[in-house]
Amino acid sequence: MRVELAAGARAGRHTHPGDEIGYVLEGEGQLLVDGAAPRLLRAGDAFVVPAGVVHDAHNPGRAAMRLVGVFVVDKNKPLATPAR
C-alpha cells in the first residue's frame, strides 16, 4: 500500500500480525522500534519490521514522507493493532 505521513505527524505505536517491508519514496522520517535506537529513513531506504514488534514512525520534517508498504499478514486479522 502507499503510505503518507504528513509533516510533523506520527503513525502511532502499533504492531502487525506479520512482517512489514517498506521502501521510502519521498521525504524522510524516523522509524522508532521498541528497544532499538531511532533510525533515520530517507528516500531510497528500505526497512523490515518483524511480526509483532511494537513500532512507530515520526516525520519531524516540513514535507510529507511517502512510502510503499508491503505487509505479509494473515488476511483474517487486522492489519495493525495499537500498542499499549
PDB file of N, CA, C and O in Angstrom:
ATOM      1  N   MET A   1       0.835  -1.167   0.000  1.00  0.00           N
ATOM      2  CA  MET A   1       0.000   0.000   0.000  1.00  0.00           C
ATOM      3  C   MET A   1       0.885   1.237   0.000  1.00  0.00           C
ATOM      4  O   MET A   1       2.025   1.189   0.462  1.00  0.00           O
ATOM      5  N   ARG A   2       0.368   2.332  -0.511  1.00  0.00           N
ATOM      6  CA  ARG A   2       1.080   3.624  -0.413  1.00  0.00           C
ATOM      7  C   ARG A   2       0.709   4.252   0.914  1.00  0.00           C
ATOM      8  O   ARG A   2      -0.455   4.266   1.314  1.00  0.00           O
ATOM      9  N   VAL A   3       1.717   4.768   1.585  1.00  0.00           N
ATOM     10  CA  VAL A   3       1.526   5.381   2.897  1.00  0.00           C
ATOM     11  C   VAL A   3       2.089   6.796   2.843  1.00  0.00           C
ATOM     12  O   VAL A   3       3.158   7.024   2.277  1.00  0.00           O
ATOM     13  N   GLU A   4       1.368   7.740   3.431  1.00  0.00           N
ATOM     14  CA  GLU A   4       1.859   9.111   3.522  1.00  0.00           C
ATOM     15  C   GLU A   4       1.801   9.539   4.973  1.00  0.00           C
ATOM     16  O   GLU A   4       0.771   9.412   5.634  1.00  0.00           O
ATOM     17  N   LEU A   5       2.923  10.050   5.460  1.00  0.00           N
ATOM     18  CA  LEU A   5       2.995  10.565   6.820  1.00  0.00           C
ATOM     19  C   LEU A   5       3.250  12.067   6.703  1.00  0.00           C
ATOM     20  O   LEU A   5       4.319  12.499   6.270  1.00  0.00           O
ATOM     21  N   ALA A   6       2.252  12.848   7.097  1.00  0.00           N
ATOM     22  CA  ALA A   6       2.325  14.309   6.962  1.00  0.00           C
ATOM     23  C   ALA A   6       3.450  14.888   7.804  1.00  0.00           C
ATOM     24  O   ALA A   6       3.896  14.270   8.771  1.00  0.00           O
ATOM     25  N   ALA A   7       3.903  16.070   7.434  1.00  0.00           N
ATOM     26  CA  ALA A   7       4.925  16.781   8.195  1.00  0.00           C
ATOM     27  C   ALA A   7       4.471  16.922   9.646  1.00  0.00           C
ATOM     28  O   ALA A   7       3.343  17.336   9.913  1.00  0.00           O
ATOM     29  N   GLY A   8       5.353  16.577  10.576  1.00  0.00           N
ATOM     30  CA  GLY A   8       5.058  16.692  11.996  1.00  0.00           C
ATOM     31  C   GLY A   8       4.231  15.563  12.580  1.00  0.00           C
ATOM     32  O   GLY A   8       3.980  15.554  13.785  1.00  0.00           O
ATOM     33  N   ALA A   9       3.802  14.614  11.768  1.00  0.00           N
ATOM     34  CA  ALA A   9       2.895  13.555  12.225  1.00  0.00           C
ATOM     35  C   ALA A   9       3.631  12.324  12.753  1.00  0.00           C
ATOM     36  O   ALA A   9       4.812  12.107  12.482  1.00  0.00           O
ATOM     37  N   ARG A  10       2.896  11.546  13.503  1.00  0.00           N
ATOM     38  CA  ARG A  10       3.329  10.235  13.970  1.00  0.00           C
ATOM     39  C   ARG A  10       2.288   9.205  13.528  1.00  0.00           C
ATOM     40  O   ARG A  10       1.096   9.504  13.452  1.00  0.00           O
ATOM     41  N   ALA A  11       2.751   8.003  13.241  1.00  0.00           N
ATOM     42  CA  ALA A  11       1.823   6.926  12.880  1.00  0.00           C
ATOM     43  C   ALA A  11       1.104   6.412  14.114  1.00  0.00           C
ATOM     44  O   ALA A  11      -0.052   5.997  14.033  1.00  0.00           O
ATOM     45  N   GLY A  12       1.781   6.436  15.262  1.00  0.00           N
ATOM     46  CA  GLY A  12       1.237   5.864  16.498  1.00  0.00           C
ATOM     47  C   GLY A  12       1.822   4.477  16.720  1.00  0.00           C
ATOM     48  O   GLY A  12       1.948   3.695  15.778  1.00  0.00           O
ATOM     49  N   ARG A  13       2.177   4.172  17.957  1.00  0.00           N
ATOM     50  CA  ARG A  13       2.777   2.867  18.269  1.00  0.00           C
ATOM     51  C   ARG A  13       1.785   1.752  17.967  1.00  0.00           C
ATOM     52  O   ARG A  13       0.625   1.805  18.377  1.00  0.00           O
ATOM     53  N   HIS A  14       2.261   0.734  17.238  1.00  0.00           N
ATOM     54  CA  HIS A  14       1.391  -0.350  16.821  1.00  0.00           C
ATOM     55  C   HIS A  14       2.204  -1.592  16.470  1.00  0.00           C
ATOM     56  O   HIS A  14       3.435  -1.564  16.449  1.00  0.00           O
ATOM     57  N   THR A  15       1.492  -2.679  16.198  1.00  0.00           N
ATOM     58  CA  THR A  15       2.099  -3.922  15.722  1.00  0.00           C
ATOM     59  C   THR A  15       1.324  -4.408  14.506  1.00  0.00           C
ATOM     60  O   THR A  15       0.229  -3.926  14.216  1.00  0.00           O
ATOM     61  N   HIS A  16       1.909  -5.367  13.804  1.00  0.00           N
ATOM     62  CA  HIS A  16       1.236  -6.041  12.685  1.00  0.00           C
ATOM     63  C   HIS A  16       1.295  -7.552  12.936  1.00  0.00           C
ATOM     64  O   HIS A  16       2.230  -8.030  13.580  1.00  0.00           O
ATOM     65  N   PRO A  17       0.309  -8.311  12.435  1.00  0.00           N
ATOM     66  CA  PRO A  17       0.306  -9.752  12.634  1.00  0.00           C
ATOM     67  C   PRO A  17       1.257 -10.490  11.681  1.00  0.00           C
ATOM     68  O   PRO A  17       1.253 -11.719  11.624  1.00  0.00           O
ATOM     69  N   GLY A  18       2.046  -9.756  10.956  1.00  0.00           N
ATOM     70  CA  GLY A  18       3.037 -10.331  10.035  1.00  0.00           C
ATOM     71  C   GLY A  18       4.100  -9.284   9.761  1.00  0.00           C
ATOM     72  O   GLY A  18       4.049  -8.183  10.309  1.00  0.00           O
ATOM     73  N   ASP A  19       5.052  -9.618   8.923  1.00  0.00           N
ATOM     74  CA  ASP A  19       6.147  -8.696   8.624  1.00  0.00           C
ATOM     75  C   ASP A  19       5.689  -7.498   7.795  1.00  0.00           C
ATOM     76  O   ASP A  19       4.809  -7.608   6.941  1.00  0.00           O
ATOM     77  N   GLU A  20       6.312  -6.351   8.071  1.00  0.00           N
ATOM     78  CA  GLU A  20       6.111  -5.141   7.269  1.00  0.00           C
ATOM     79  C   GLU A  20       7.420  -4.844   6.547  1.00  0.00           C
ATOM     80  O   GLU A  20       8.474  -4.747   7.174  1.00  0.00           O
ATOM     81  N   ILE A  21       7.346  -4.702   5.242  1.00  0.00           N
ATOM     82  CA  ILE A  21       8.501  -4.329   4.430  1.00  0.00           C
ATOM     83  C   ILE A  21       8.177  -2.980   3.818  1.00  0.00           C
ATOM     84  O   ILE A  21       7.130  -2.820   3.192  1.00  0.00           O
ATOM     85  N   GLY A  22       9.068  -2.003   3.992  1.00  0.00           N
ATOM     86  CA  GLY A  22       8.796  -0.662   3.497  1.00  0.00           C
ATOM     87  C   GLY A  22       9.929  -0.117   2.659  1.00  0.00           C
ATOM     88  O   GLY A  22      11.089  -0.501   2.814  1.00  0.00           O
ATOM     89  N   TYR A  23       9.563   0.796   1.759  1.00  0.00           N
ATOM     90  CA  TYR A  23      10.524   1.492   0.899  1.00  0.00           C
ATOM     91  C   TYR A  23      10.102   2.950   0.831  1.00  0.00           C
ATOM     92  O   TYR A  23       8.969   3.252   0.456  1.00  0.00           O
ATOM     93  N   VAL A  24      11.013   3.863   1.194  1.00  0.00           N
ATOM     94  CA  VAL A  24      10.705   5.292   1.225  1.00  0.00           C
ATOM     95  C   VAL A  24      10.834   5.876  -0.179  1.00  0.00           C
ATOM     96  O   VAL A  24      11.891   5.797  -0.806  1.00  0.00           O
ATOM     97  N   LEU A  25       9.736   6.464  -0.659  1.00  0.00           N
ATOM     98  CA  LEU A  25       9.706   7.078  -1.987  1.00  0.00           C
ATOM     99  C   LEU A  25      10.143   8.532  -1.957  1.00  0.00           C
ATOM    100  O   LEU A  25      10.893   8.979  -2.825  1.00  0.00           O
ATOM    101  N   GLU A  26       9.670   9.277  -0.948  1.00  0.00           N
ATOM    102  CA  GLU A  26       9.958  10.713  -0.844  1.00  0.00           C
ATOM    103  C   GLU A  26      10.042  11.105   0.615  1.00  0.00           C
ATOM    104  O   GLU A  26       9.424  10.484   1.479  1.00  0.00           O
ATOM    105  N   GLY A  27      10.822  12.153   0.878  1.00  0.00           N
ATOM    106  CA  GLY A  27      10.901  12.710   2.219  1.00  0.00           C
ATOM    107  C   GLY A  27      11.804  11.902   3.128  1.00  0.00           C
ATOM    108  O   GLY A  27      12.587  11.061   2.687  1.00  0.00           O
ATOM    109  N   GLU A  28      11.668  12.186   4.410  1.00  0.00           N
ATOM    110  CA  GLU A  28      12.436  11.454   5.404  1.00  0.00           C
ATOM    111  C   GLU A  28      11.698  11.467   6.722  1.00  0.00           C
ATOM    112  O   GLU A  28      10.817  12.296   6.951  1.00  0.00           O
ATOM    113  N   GLY A  29      12.068  10.537   7.587  1.00  0.00           N
ATOM    114  CA  GLY A  29      11.449  10.438   8.895  1.00  0.00           C
ATOM    115  C   GLY A  29      12.196   9.438   9.740  1.00  0.00           C
ATOM    116  O   GLY A  29      13.242   8.922   9.345  1.00  0.00           O
ATOM    117  N   GLN A  30      11.648   9.170  10.909  1.00  0.00           N
ATOM    118  CA  GLN A  30      12.275   8.246  11.845  1.00  0.00           C
ATOM    119  C   GLN A  30      11.425   7.003  12.001  1.00  0.00           C
ATOM    120  O   GLN A  30      10.202   7.082  12.120  1.00  0.00           O
ATOM    121  N   LEU A  31      12.090   5.844  12.000  1.00  0.00           N
ATOM    122  CA  LEU A  31      11.451   4.581  12.357  1.00  0.00           C
ATOM    123  C   LEU A  31      11.820   4.331  13.809  1.00  0.00           C
ATOM    124  O   LEU A  31      13.000   4.261  14.151  1.00  0.00           O
ATOM    125  N   LEU A  32      10.818   4.197  14.658  1.00  0.00           N
ATOM    126  CA  LEU A  32      11.010   4.029  16.091  1.00  0.00           C
ATOM    127  C   LEU A  32      10.551   2.627  16.479  1.00  0.00           C
ATOM    128  O   LEU A  32       9.352   2.352  16.526  1.00  0.00           O
ATOM    129  N   VAL A  33      11.496   1.753  16.754  1.00  0.00           N
ATOM    130  CA  VAL A  33      11.214   0.370  17.120  1.00  0.00           C
ATOM    131  C   VAL A  33      11.537   0.202  18.595  1.00  0.00           C
ATOM    132  O   VAL A  33      12.634   0.549  19.031  1.00  0.00           O
ATOM    133  N   ASP A  34      10.588  -0.328  19.373  1.00  0.00           N
ATOM    134  CA  ASP A  34      10.831  -0.520  20.799  1.00  0.00           C
ATOM    135  C   ASP A  34      12.115  -1.321  21.015  1.00  0.00           C
ATOM    136  O   ASP A  34      12.317  -2.369  20.401  1.00  0.00           O
ATOM    137  N   GLY A  35      12.981  -0.810  21.900  1.00  0.00           N
ATOM    138  CA  GLY A  35      14.217  -1.491  22.231  1.00  0.00           C
ATOM    139  C   GLY A  35      15.380  -1.195  21.300  1.00  0.00           C
ATOM    140  O   GLY A  35      16.472  -1.728  21.495  1.00  0.00           O
ATOM    141  N   ALA A  36      15.168  -0.354  20.289  1.00  0.00           N
ATOM    142  CA  ALA A  36      16.229  -0.011  19.331  1.00  0.00           C
ATOM    143  C   ALA A  36      16.364   1.506  19.231  1.00  0.00           C
ATOM    144  O   ALA A  36      15.429   2.245  19.540  1.00  0.00           O
ATOM    145  N   ALA A  37      17.523   1.952  18.803  1.00  0.00           N
ATOM    146  CA  ALA A  37      17.733   3.383  18.580  1.00  0.00           C
ATOM    147  C   ALA A  37      16.877   3.847  17.401  1.00  0.00           C
ATOM    148  O   ALA A  37      16.643   3.068  16.477  1.00  0.00           O
ATOM    149  N   PRO A  38      16.401   5.104  17.409  1.00  0.00           N
ATOM    150  CA  PRO A  38      15.652   5.626  16.255  1.00  0.00           C
ATOM    151  C   PRO A  38      16.489   5.499  14.984  1.00  0.00           C
ATOM    152  O   PRO A  38      17.704   5.697  15.006  1.00  0.00           O
ATOM    153  N   ARG A  39      15.833   5.171  13.894  1.00  0.00           N
ATOM    154  CA  ARG A  39      16.524   5.023  12.607  1.00  0.00           C
ATOM    155  C   ARG A  39      16.005   6.071  11.643  1.00  0.00           C
ATOM    156  O   ARG A  39      14.804   6.137  11.378  1.00  0.00           O
ATOM    157  N   LEU A  40      16.907   6.896  11.114  1.00  0.00           N
ATOM    158  CA  LEU A  40      16.538   7.895  10.121  1.00  0.00           C
ATOM    159  C   LEU A  40      16.353   7.206   8.778  1.00  0.00           C
ATOM    160  O   LEU A  40      17.229   6.475   8.317  1.00  0.00           O
ATOM    161  N   LEU A  41      15.213   7.443   8.159  1.00  0.00           N
ATOM    162  CA  LEU A  41      14.920   6.885   6.834  1.00  0.00           C
ATOM    163  C   LEU A  41      14.781   8.025   5.848  1.00  0.00           C
ATOM    164  O   LEU A  41      14.111   9.022   6.120  1.00  0.00           O
ATOM    165  N   ARG A  42      15.422   7.867   4.694  1.00  0.00           N
ATOM    166  CA  ARG A  42      15.347   8.856   3.608  1.00  0.00           C
ATOM    167  C   ARG A  42      14.895   8.161   2.333  1.00  0.00           C
ATOM    168  O   ARG A  42      14.889   6.933   2.246  1.00  0.00           O
ATOM    169  N   ALA A  43      14.515   8.969   1.340  1.00  0.00           N
ATOM    170  CA  ALA A  43      14.111   8.413   0.041  1.00  0.00           C
ATOM    171  C   ALA A  43      15.171   7.425  -0.438  1.00  0.00           C
ATOM    172  O   ALA A  43      16.365   7.724  -0.425  1.00  0.00           O
ATOM    173  N   GLY A  44      14.720   6.249  -0.860  1.00  0.00           N
ATOM    174  CA  GLY A  44      15.615   5.197  -1.330  1.00  0.00           C
ATOM    175  C   GLY A  44      15.941   4.156  -0.280  1.00  0.00           C
ATOM    176  O   GLY A  44      16.489   3.103  -0.608  1.00  0.00           O
ATOM    177  N   ASP A  45      15.611   4.427   0.995  1.00  0.00           N
ATOM    178  CA  ASP A  45      15.876   3.469   2.067  1.00  0.00           C
ATOM    179  C   ASP A  45      14.751   2.447   2.165  1.00  0.00           C
ATOM    180  O   ASP A  45      13.595   2.736   1.859  1.00  0.00           O
ATOM    181  N   ALA A  46      15.119   1.247   2.599  1.00  0.00           N
ATOM    182  CA  ALA A  46      14.154   0.173   2.831  1.00  0.00           C
ATOM    183  C   ALA A  46      14.285  -0.288   4.276  1.00  0.00           C
ATOM    184  O   ALA A  46      15.317  -0.084   4.916  1.00  0.00           O
ATOM    185  N   PHE A  47      13.226  -0.912   4.781  1.00  0.00           N
ATOM    186  CA  PHE A  47      13.250  -1.421   6.156  1.00  0.00           C
ATOM    187  C   PHE A  47      12.308  -2.614   6.276  1.00  0.00           C
ATOM    188  O   PHE A  47      11.416  -2.814   5.451  1.00  0.00           O
ATOM    189  N   VAL A  48      12.534  -3.399   7.329  1.00  0.00           N
ATOM    190  CA  VAL A  48      11.663  -4.526   7.663  1.00  0.00           C
ATOM    191  C   VAL A  48      11.369  -4.447   9.154  1.00  0.00           C
ATOM    192  O   VAL A  48      12.272  -4.266   9.971  1.00  0.00           O
ATOM    193  N   VAL A  49      10.087  -4.585   9.499  1.00  0.00           N
ATOM    194  CA  VAL A  49       9.685  -4.685  10.894  1.00  0.00           C
ATOM    195  C   VAL A  49       9.056  -6.066  11.047  1.00  0.00           C
ATOM    196  O   VAL A  49       8.028  -6.346  10.431  1.00  0.00           O
ATOM    197  N   PRO A  50       9.660  -6.935  11.861  1.00  0.00           N
ATOM    198  CA  PRO A  50       9.120  -8.287  12.028  1.00  0.00           C
ATOM    199  C   PRO A  50       7.740  -8.298  12.686  1.00  0.00           C
ATOM    200  O   PRO A  50       7.364  -7.352  13.379  1.00  0.00           O
ATOM    201  N   ALA A  51       7.013  -9.351  12.466  1.00  0.00           N
ATOM    202  CA  ALA A  51       5.683  -9.531  13.039  1.00  0.00           C
ATOM    203  C   ALA A  51       5.708  -9.339  14.548  1.00  0.00           C
ATOM    204  O   ALA A  51       6.606  -9.830  15.232  1.00  0.00           O
ATOM    205  N   GLY A  52       4.713  -8.621  15.060  1.00  0.00           N
ATOM    206  CA  GLY A  52       4.527  -8.467  16.489  1.00  0.00           C
ATOM    207  C   GLY A  52       5.417  -7.452  17.169  1.00  0.00           C
ATOM    208  O   GLY A  52       5.265  -7.229  18.371  1.00  0.00           O
ATOM    209  N   VAL A  53       6.344  -6.822  16.454  1.00  0.00           N
ATOM    210  CA  VAL A  53       7.259  -5.847  17.049  1.00  0.00           C
ATOM    211  C   VAL A  53       6.581  -4.479  17.125  1.00  0.00           C
ATOM    212  O   VAL A  53       6.059  -3.978  16.129  1.00  0.00           O
ATOM    213  N   VAL A  54       6.596  -3.885  18.318  1.00  0.00           N
ATOM    214  CA  VAL A  54       5.982  -2.565  18.507  1.00  0.00           C
ATOM    215  C   VAL A  54       6.868  -1.511  17.851  1.00  0.00           C
ATOM    216  O   VAL A  54       8.076  -1.465  18.080  1.00  0.00           O
ATOM    217  N   HIS A  55       6.244  -0.669  17.033  1.00  0.00           N
ATOM    218  CA  HIS A  55       6.990   0.365  16.325  1.00  0.00           C
ATOM    219  C   HIS A  55       6.101   1.572  16.038  1.00  0.00           C
ATOM    220  O   HIS A  55       4.882   1.528  16.197  1.00  0.00           O
ATOM    221  N   ASP A  56       6.754   2.647  15.609  1.00  0.00           N
ATOM    222  CA  ASP A  56       6.087   3.902  15.283  1.00  0.00           C
ATOM    223  C   ASP A  56       6.912   4.560  14.189  1.00  0.00           C
ATOM    224  O   ASP A  56       8.056   4.172  13.951  1.00  0.00           O
ATOM    225  N   ALA A  57       6.349   5.533  13.540  1.00  0.00           N
ATOM    226  CA  ALA A  57       7.081   6.358  12.573  1.00  0.00           C
ATOM    227  C   ALA A  57       6.782   7.804  12.912  1.00  0.00           C
ATOM    228  O   ALA A  57       5.659   8.151  13.278  1.00  0.00           O
ATOM    229  N   HIS A  58       7.803   8.646  12.786  1.00  0.00           N
ATOM    230  CA  HIS A  58       7.643  10.065  13.087  1.00  0.00           C
ATOM    231  C   HIS A  58       8.267  10.865  11.957  1.00  0.00           C
ATOM    232  O   HIS A  58       9.380  10.581  11.515  1.00  0.00           O
ATOM    233  N   ASN A  59       7.537  11.864  11.501  1.00  0.00           N
ATOM    234  CA  ASN A  59       8.043  12.757  10.467  1.00  0.00           C
ATOM    235  C   ASN A  59       8.231  14.133  11.090  1.00  0.00           C
ATOM    236  O   ASN A  59       7.285  14.919  11.141  1.00  0.00           O
ATOM    237  N   PRO A  60       9.446  14.441  11.567  1.00  0.00           N
ATOM    238  CA  PRO A  60       9.672  15.748  12.184  1.00  0.00           C
ATOM    239  C   PRO A  60       9.912  16.859  11.165  1.00  0.00           C
ATOM    240  O   PRO A  60      10.098  18.016  11.543  1.00  0.00           O
ATOM    241  N   GLY A  61       9.909  16.524   9.900  1.00  0.00           N
ATOM    242  CA  GLY A  61      10.234  17.489   8.853  1.00  0.00           C
ATOM    243  C   GLY A  61       9.086  18.401   8.475  1.00  0.00           C
ATOM    244  O   GLY A  61       8.048  18.441   9.135  1.00  0.00           O
ATOM    245  N   ARG A  62       9.307  19.142   7.380  1.00  0.00           N
ATOM    246  CA  ARG A  62       8.311  20.105   6.888  1.00  0.00           C
ATOM    247  C   ARG A  62       7.597  19.626   5.630  1.00  0.00           C
ATOM    248  O   ARG A  62       6.729  20.324   5.107  1.00  0.00           O
ATOM    249  N   ALA A  63       7.951  18.450   5.144  1.00  0.00           N
ATOM    250  CA  ALA A  63       7.318  17.887   3.945  1.00  0.00           C
ATOM    251  C   ALA A  63       6.843  16.471   4.247  1.00  0.00           C
ATOM    252  O   ALA A  63       7.366  15.813   5.147  1.00  0.00           O
ATOM    253  N   ALA A  64       5.866  16.012   3.503  1.00  0.00           N
ATOM    254  CA  ALA A  64       5.336  14.672   3.697  1.00  0.00           C
ATOM    255  C   ALA A  64       6.393  13.612   3.403  1.00  0.00           C
ATOM    256  O   ALA A  64       7.265  13.797   2.554  1.00  0.00           O
ATOM    257  N   MET A  65       6.295  12.519   4.111  1.00  0.00           N
ATOM    258  CA  MET A  65       7.106  11.329   3.849  1.00  0.00           C
ATOM    259  C   MET A  65       6.179  10.323   3.173  1.00  0.00           C
ATOM    260  O   MET A  65       5.117   9.996   3.701  1.00  0.00           O
ATOM    261  N   ARG A  66       6.585   9.836   2.005  1.00  0.00           N
ATOM    262  CA  ARG A  66       5.757   8.877   1.266  1.00  0.00           C
ATOM    263  C   ARG A  66       6.537   7.580   1.105  1.00  0.00           C
ATOM    264  O   ARG A  66       7.727   7.582   0.790  1.00  0.00           O
ATOM    265  N   LEU A  67       5.840   6.481   1.328  1.00  0.00           N
ATOM    266  CA  LEU A  67       6.495   5.187   1.191  1.00  0.00           C
ATOM    267  C   LEU A  67       5.534   4.144   0.673  1.00  0.00           C
ATOM    268  O   LEU A  67       4.319   4.346   0.650  1.00  0.00           O
ATOM    269  N   VAL A  68       6.099   3.027   0.259  1.00  0.00           N
ATOM    270  CA  VAL A  68       5.325   1.858  -0.141  1.00  0.00           C
ATOM    271  C   VAL A  68       5.519   0.831   0.960  1.00  0.00           C
ATOM    272  O   VAL A  68       6.646   0.546   1.364  1.00  0.00           O
ATOM    273  N   GLY A  69       4.423   0.280   1.440  1.00  0.00           N
ATOM    274  CA  GLY A  69       4.486  -0.755   2.465  1.00  0.00           C
ATOM    275  C   GLY A  69       3.914  -2.056   1.934  1.00  0.00           C
ATOM    276  O   GLY A  69       2.853  -2.077   1.309  1.00  0.00           O
ATOM    277  N   VAL A  70       4.627  -3.135   2.189  1.00  0.00           N
ATOM    278  CA  VAL A  70       4.153  -4.478   1.840  1.00  0.00           C
ATOM    279  C   VAL A  70       3.983  -5.226   3.155  1.00  0.00           C
ATOM    280  O   VAL A  70       4.899  -5.263   3.977  1.00  0.00           O
ATOM    281  N   PHE A  71       2.827  -5.814   3.350  1.00  0.00           N
ATOM    282  CA  PHE A  71       2.517  -6.486   4.605  1.00  0.00           C
ATOM    283  C   PHE A  71       2.227  -7.953   4.313  1.00  0.00           C
ATOM    284  O   PHE A  71       1.316  -8.275   3.550  1.00  0.00           O
ATOM    285  N   VAL A  72       2.999  -8.830   4.918  1.00  0.00           N
ATOM    286  CA  VAL A  72       2.802 -10.274   4.771  1.00  0.00           C
ATOM    287  C   VAL A  72       2.068 -10.720   6.031  1.00  0.00           C
ATOM    288  O   VAL A  72       2.680 -11.080   7.037  1.00  0.00           O
ATOM    289  N   VAL A  73       0.735 -10.688   5.948  1.00  0.00           N
ATOM    290  CA  VAL A  73      -0.091 -10.912   7.135  1.00  0.00           C
ATOM    291  C   VAL A  73      -1.212 -11.901   6.834  1.00  0.00           C
ATOM    292  O   VAL A  73      -1.520 -12.185   5.676  1.00  0.00           O
ATOM    293  N   ASP A  74      -1.808 -12.411   7.893  1.00  0.00           N
ATOM    294  CA  ASP A  74      -2.992 -13.256   7.807  1.00  0.00           C
ATOM    295  C   ASP A  74      -4.164 -12.348   7.437  1.00  0.00           C
ATOM    296  O   ASP A  74      -4.459 -11.400   8.165  1.00  0.00           O
ATOM    297  N   LYS A  75      -4.828 -12.619   6.333  1.00  0.00           N
ATOM    298  CA  LYS A  75      -5.903 -11.736   5.863  1.00  0.00           C
ATOM    299  C   LYS A  75      -7.121 -11.743   6.786  1.00  0.00           C
ATOM    300  O   LYS A  75      -8.006 -10.899   6.641  1.00  0.00           O
ATOM    301  N   ASN A  76      -7.180 -12.676   7.726  1.00  0.00           N
ATOM    302  CA  ASN A  76      -8.297 -12.733   8.657  1.00  0.00           C
ATOM    303  C   ASN A  76      -8.049 -11.953   9.952  1.00  0.00           C
ATOM    304  O   ASN A  76      -8.884 -11.956  10.857  1.00  0.00           O
ATOM    305  N   LYS A  77      -6.880 -11.279  10.031  1.00  0.00           N
ATOM    306  CA  LYS A  77      -6.543 -10.474  11.199  1.00  0.00           C
ATOM    307  C   LYS A  77      -6.466  -9.008  10.807  1.00  0.00           C
ATOM    308  O   LYS A  77      -6.239  -8.701   9.637  1.00  0.00           O
ATOM    309  N   PRO A  78      -6.648  -8.090  11.757  1.00  0.00           N
ATOM    310  CA  PRO A  78      -6.495  -6.664  11.434  1.00  0.00           C
ATOM    311  C   PRO A  78      -5.075  -6.371  10.969  1.00  0.00           C
ATOM    312  O   PRO A  78      -4.120  -6.982  11.449  1.00  0.00           O
ATOM    313  N   LEU A  79      -4.938  -5.438  10.036  1.00  0.00           N
ATOM    314  CA  LEU A  79      -3.614  -5.089   9.512  1.00  0.00           C
ATOM    315  C   LEU A  79      -2.717  -4.529  10.609  1.00  0.00           C
ATOM    316  O   LEU A  79      -1.524  -4.829  10.644  1.00  0.00           O
ATOM    317  N   ALA A  80      -3.268  -3.730  11.492  1.00  0.00           N
ATOM    318  CA  ALA A  80      -2.473  -3.125  12.570  1.00  0.00           C
ATOM    319  C   ALA A  80      -3.296  -3.111  13.863  1.00  0.00           C
ATOM    320  O   ALA A  80      -4.523  -3.013  13.844  1.00  0.00           O
ATOM    321  N   THR A  81      -2.579  -3.212  14.979  1.00  0.00           N
ATOM    322  CA  THR A  81      -3.208  -3.153  16.302  1.00  0.00           C
ATOM    323  C   THR A  81      -2.446  -2.126  17.124  1.00  0.00           C
ATOM    324  O   THR A  81      -1.226  -2.227  17.252  1.00  0.00           O
ATOM    325  N   PRO A  82      -3.146  -1.128  17.692  1.00  0.00           N
ATOM    326  CA  PRO A  82      -2.457  -0.148  18.528  1.00  0.00           C
ATOM    327  C   PRO A  82      -1.729  -0.837  19.686  1.00  0.00           C
ATOM    328  O   PRO A  82      -2.223  -1.816  20.244  1.00  0.00           O
ATOM    329  N   ALA A  83      -0.551  -0.314  20.039  1.00  0.00           N
ATOM    330  CA  ALA A  83       0.220  -0.863  21.149  1.00  0.00           C
ATOM    331  C   ALA A  83      -0.137  -0.132  22.426  1.00  0.00           C
ATOM    332  O   ALA A  83      -0.558   1.024  22.393  1.00  0.00           O
ATOM    333  N   ARG A  84       0.027  -0.790  23.522  1.00  0.00           N
ATOM    334  CA  ARG A  84      -0.262  -0.173  24.838  1.00  0.00           C
ATOM    335  C   ARG A  84       0.927   0.601  25.322  1.00  0.00           C
ATOM    336  O   ARG A  84       0.882   1.189  26.403  1.00  0.00           O
TER     337      ARG A  84
END
